[in-house]
Amino acid sequence: MGRKPDRRTARGRRHRDDRDYPSGVRAGTPSERRGTGRCRTRRRRRDRAGPSRHRLRFTSPNSSDRAGGAVTQPLPPYTIGRVVGVEPLTPRMRRITCASDRWRGARSIAPDQQVKLFFARDGGTPEVPAAPEDGSGIGGWYARYLAVPEERRPWMRSYTVRALDPDAGRMVIDFVLHGDGSHDSGPASRWAARAAIGDVLGVLGPAVAGYRSPSGQAVRLLAGDETALPAIAATLEALPPDVRAVAVIEVADAAEQQELSSPAEVEVHWVHRPASLIDAVRSVRLPAGEVFAWVAGEASAVRAVRRHLVGERGLDKRAVAFTGYWRRDLTQDDAPTEQDVADATEQMEAAGTTG
């Protein structure tokens, strides 16, 4: 896994986060595996807590139908947001702030909060079907969306809400940039790379589904790649000061590290590829006591980490929340695989068991 991480204590800094890809990807696709793999560790405690936002996802109708989950939940509101801010966070991540009067007075639903973003194929204003009036909810709406001719149907991608300002009516989303901004980069990455003040973006949500809150004193283990970084950063900001947390984050290299803030005592492990998330998690020594784990990122890596936590560390399955944000060699436009359906089933069963 490369050389052992340096450990040191830091206080009072800031943070960042994001996602887009093949197969339900959220923030950035870690497709390039070059450079020297290293894991760096920092222990930090912050004096200020930022807004609570983590990452959620309303369930994909395809996977939910086949997994036995309900897809009749009400459709979240659809809004056209206008870009009012663009900020580079790292060489591969860009923060976009959008505004809409419809977001005034809105509030964060839970630490796991997600939106569906829509990108018009012609670069204009994305249009989506109206909410169904027959009670079919998200499932019925999704069927209408798929019925729109492909040449007119806007691309849809899932992203984490990094921040929501109800007073200003603003929403912040962090995007991982892939490739060189060409057609091969994907619609969300292309849009984010070129976004300018005044551009528009379709937003469905925010919404949350199946979020499980751990008991107050449980040690939080947050693990993921750069696609999970926005959610990890937001979760750390929202932690109470009397809990402990360990974050393990895989990124391309040191340039992709971000400052993370939390009122809690947090130990942060940065993993530089080609070192892997699973190897880093295996090597981490967790504090004594009850542990609640949240794992997100590339689907196969997420499964490997989850198997390790349950099979080798002995965590209860219900104590591991996991989400495959993206699938290697697939996009969110592709149908779910059998493994996707199995994962969705297990996620819903665990969420139902824990209430």
N, C-alpha and C positions, 0 to 999 in steps of 0.2 A: 503494500500500500504506500510505498514511498517512505520517506523518513518520518519519524514520530513527530507529532505536532508540538509546537511550542505552546506553552500555557502562560497566560498572563491576565491580569485583571484590568479592565477598562471601565470607565464611567462616563456618563453623560454625552453620548453621541446620537447620531440620527440613523436612518435606515432607508432601504429601498425595496422594490419588488416587481413580478409579471407572468405572459404566455400566448401561442398559436401553432398549429401544426397539422401533420397528418393525424388522422384519427382522434378526434376529440381533444386535441391538444389544447392546452391553455396558454401558457406563456411562451417560452422559447423552446425550440427543438434542439436537443443536444445531439445533433447528428454528426458533428465533427469530433473525433476523439484523438486529438493530437496534443503534444506538449508533455511536460514532465508532470507526473501525478504527485500531488502532495496533499497532505491534510494539515491545516493550520487550526489551532484551537484558541479561542479567546473566551475568557469568563468575564461577563459584564453584568452590571446592575444599573438600571436607569432611574433617574429621579422623576421623570415625567412619563405618563402613559398617554399614548396617542389614541386616536379613535379606534373603536373595535371593529375590524373587518378582517375576515379570514376568507375562506373560500367555500362557496356552496355550489351546488349544481342541481337544477331541476332535472329530474330523470329523463333520459332519452326515451321517447315513446316506444321505439323499436325494442330496446332492451327491457323496458318495464313490462310491456305486453307479454313478452315471452318469459319473463321471470316471475310473472304473477303479481306485479306491483300495480298500484292504481295510477292511471294516467288521466283521471278526470279532475285532478286538482285545478282550481281556477287559473285562468291564464293571467300572468302578470301584465301590467300596463306596457304598451308599446310607445316609445318616445323617440323623436328625432332630436338628437343632441348636436349642438354646434361647438366646434373646437374653439376653446378660448385660451389654451395653454399647451405648449410643447416643450418638453425638457429632456435632454439626454441624461440618463442615469449612469450608464456604463457604455462601452463600445457596442454592446449587443442588446441593450435595453433602453426603451424610450417611454417616457411618461406622457400621456395625453390627458388633458383635462377638458371635459365637455360640460356645457351648460344647457339647462332647460328649465322653464318656469314650472314644469310638472314635477320637478324634483324638490321644489321648495316645500318645506315641511315634512319631507320624507325622513325616515329614520332607518338606521341599520337594523336589520332583522336578527342577525346572529353573526357570530364570528365566521361562519361559513356562508358567504353571500356571493351569488353568481348572477351574471347577466348573459343573455344571448346577444351577440353583436351581429349586425347585418350590413353587408357591403354591396352596393349596387354594381352590377357587372359593367355598366356603362359609365361608372364614375359619378353618377348623379345622386338623387335622393332615393334611398332604398324603400320600397313599398312591400308590405306584407299583408296577408289576409286578415280580415277583421275577426275578432273573437267569436266563436260559434255561440248561438243562442239556444242550442239543444242540450246543454249541460255536459257536453262531451269534453269540455276543458282542454287541457294541453294536447291530449291525444287527438281530439277532433280538429284542433287548430293545425296540428302538424300534418294531418292528412290533407288539409286544404293547402298548406304550404307546398307539399310535394306535388300537388296537382297543378301548380303554376308552371307553365312551360319553362324549361330549363334556361332558355335564353333570356327570360325576364325574371327568373327567380333569383333573389339576392343570395349571396353566399352567407351562411350562418356559422358562427364560431362561438364557443363558450369561453368566458373570461371571468376572472375574479374582480370584484369591486375593491379597489385599493383604498379608496376613501370616498365618503359621501358627505357633502356639506349642505345640510338642509336650509341653512340661512341664505346662502348664495345660490342654491339650486345647481350645485356643481358635483360632478362625478369624476373621480380619478381612476384611470386604468393604466397599468403598466404592460407594455408589449415587448416580448423578446423578438429581436430582428433576426431573420433567417436569410442566408444567401446575400445576393447583391441587389435585392429589390426588383428582380426580374420576375417573369411569370412563374418561374419555378419556386419562388419564395413563398407562395401561398397568398390568398387574398388579404388576410389580416396583417401579415407582415409587410406586404407591399403598401397597404394603405397607411400603416403606422410610419413606415420609412419616409413617406412623402407628405404626411399630414401637415397642414398649415392652418393658421388662424382663419376661421370662417368655414372650413370644411364641415360636412355633416356626417353623422353616423346613426344608424338605427339601433335602438337599445330596447330589448324585451326584458323587463325585470326592474329592479332586482327581486330575487326570490331565494328561498332556501328550502331544502328538503332533507329530512333525515339527519339533521345535525344532532350529535350526541355530546352533551356537556359532561366532562368527567367530574368526579367528586372534588370538592374544594382543595384538598391537600395532596391530591395525586401528583406525582412527578410527571411533567409533560415531556414526552419525546416527540419532536417534530422533525421529520426526515423527508427530503425530496430533492429534486433537481431545480434548475432555474425556473421551470414552469410553476413550481410550487412556492417560489420565493416570495411573491406578493402575499400569499396566504400566510406563510410562516411569519413574515414581518408584521403583518396586521395582528396575528394571534399573539405574538410576543408583546406587542403594544398593549393588548387588552388584558394581560394576565394580572391577577392581584399580586401585591407585593410580598405576600407570605408564602408563595409557592416557588418551587424550583423547576427549571426547565433545561433541557438539552436539545440543541438544534444541530442537525447534521445536514449540510447543504452541498450538493454537487454542482459545480460550475465549470466552465471551460478553463479558466485560469484566474490568476490573482486580480486581473483587471475587472473581473465580473463580481468581485466581492462588494458588498454594500454595508454601510453602517446600519446596525440594528438597535432599536431602542426598546426597553422594557422596564417597568417598575419592579419586576421580579429578578431573582438571581438566575442568570442564564449563562450556560456554557455553550459557546458556538464553535462548531467544527466545520471549517471550509475544506471541501474536497476538490482538488483540481484534477481533471481528467488527464491521463487515462486511468487514474485511480477511480474506484467505483464506490457508489453509495453503499452497497451491501457490505463490502469489506470494511468501510468506515464504521458502519453501524455495529458490525461484529466486534470491532476493537474498542468501542466506547464503553466505559464503565459508568453505569447508571447509579444515581444516588439510591440509598436504601429506601424502602417503602413502596407503597402502591404506585404503579406506573400506568399512565394512559398514553398510548401512542397514536400519532396522526401521521400517515404516510401518503405521499402523492408524487406523481411524476410519470415517467414512462411505465407502461403497464407491467411489463415483465420484471422490471427492477422493483416495482412496488410489491409484486407477488413474492419475490425473493426475500425482501425485507420482512414482509409479514410472516412468511414461513419460518424465518429465523426467530422472530420475536415470540411466536406461538410455540414452535417446535423445539427450539433450543433454549430460549430464555424462560419459557413457561408462562407467558402472559395468557390470560383468558382471551379467547377470540373476541369477546365483547369489549375488551379493553384496547382493541386495535381498530381504529377507523382508517380506511384505506380507499384511495381513488386513483385509477389509472387515467391521468389527464390526456395522454396520447399513446398511440400504438405505432411502433416502428413500421415504416413502409406503408402505412394506411393514413387516411385523412378522416375528418369528421363526416365527410360526405359518404364514406363507405359504411356498409351494413355492419352491425356488431357481430363479432365472432362468438363461437360457443363459449370461449373463455370469458368474454365480456359479459355474456348473459349469466354465467355462473357467478362471476364476481358481483354483478348487480343483485342477484338473488341473495347472496350471502350478506351483502351490505344492508339490504332491507330487512333481512331476518334479524341481524344484530341490532339494527336501529329499533325494530319492533320489540325485541326482547328487553331492551333497556328503556323503552318508553320514549 
